[in-house]
Amino acid sequence: MTDIQPSLPLTIISGYLGSGKTTLVNHLLRNANGRRLMVLVNDFGDLPIDADLIQSRDGDMINLANGCACCSMGGDLFNALVDVLDQKPWPDHLLIEASGVADPARIANIALAEPDLKLDATIALVDAETFENHADDPLIGETLTQQLAVSDLILINKSDLVEAKAMENVSFKLGTIAPNATRIETQYASLPLDLAVGLELASSEKKAEHSDDGDHSAAYAKWSISYDRPLDREAFEVALERLDGRVLRLKGIVRFKGNDTPQVIQLVGRRHSIAAFDGAENVQNGLIAIGFKGSLDRSLLDEIFSNV
């Protein structure tokens, strides 16, 4: 084991006023499933945390009975981040709920000036009913475009409130603004936790494993594989490129030939990164992916990743 503490993963949640950011945060807190989430929010008053979930309140901090916590930023993101990193132990994942008019790229730049933080994903929500009008509004459109352009995942929320043709128009316009982001239609901002805060390696067995996660919506499915050998870096990079948006998210830890340092693999939509893992040395090697049930091609994933 090493004494080096791994970086704290960070997810930024953005979206214009009324898009469903707070609904998403509350949903994630209620469905943390054992993960200790820390949420930085602008105002507790907008976060409808049920009384049965609140364990204690202490100034700008709310401690929840499931191990999660919420902290008010009070307009000072940097100091709030320092407070989070001063906690022992750290939470498993940090969420920042941006204000409705905030630029998530600026938040990411502030957060990533701290070397102990690592950007996991940027999620943007849009209101399917109001998106087109807001996008065309000269006072709102630029802010909305900024939020969407840097996003990895876009939730087209309140999808049940618009007709199919209108949804096609929304999706098409989002594709022109953020062509590399993955778009997901949601109702009540209901999103599986694994898409919002990263994935855990699923199996200790040294073989491919296919399983649907019963804790998630029926719309999603998982695939995973474990390795007992180092991989070829070039072949692995080619495999990632072959995905071309076929999965919503992929994460894992692998070792490459000629390099003893484990590498963390992150893929959100079409963006991926490979970085040295600075945690425990005796980690499991493998990948796990999540996608839409019915379109997650497990045979193809087996083919792509079994021979790298």
Secondary structure as UniProt FT lines:
FT   STRAND          8..15
FT   TURN            17..18
FT   HELIX           21..30
FT   TURN            33..34
FT   STRAND          37..41
FT   HELIX           44..46
FT   HELIX           51..53
FT   STRAND          54..58
FT   TURN            59..60
FT   STRAND          61..64
FT   TURN            65..66
FT   STRAND          69..72
FT   TURN            74..75
FT   HELIX           77..86
FT   STRAND          93..97
FT   TURN            100..101
FT   HELIX           104..111
FT   TURN            112..113
FT   TURN            115..116
FT   STRAND          117..127
FT   TURN            128..130
FT   HELIX           131..136
FT   TURN            138..140
FT   HELIX           141..149
FT   STRAND          153..157
FT   HELIX           159..161
FT   HELIX           164..177
FT   TURN            179..180
FT   STRAND          182..185
FT   TURN            188..189
FT   HELIX           193..197
FT   STRAND          209..211
FT   TURN            214..215
FT   TURN            218..219
FT   STRAND          220..226
FT   HELIX           233..243
FT   TURN            244..245
FT   STRAND          249..254
FT   TURN            257..258
FT   STRAND          263..268
FT   TURN            269..270
FT   STRAND          271..276
FT   STRAND          286..292
FT   TURN            293..295
FT   HELIX           298..306
//
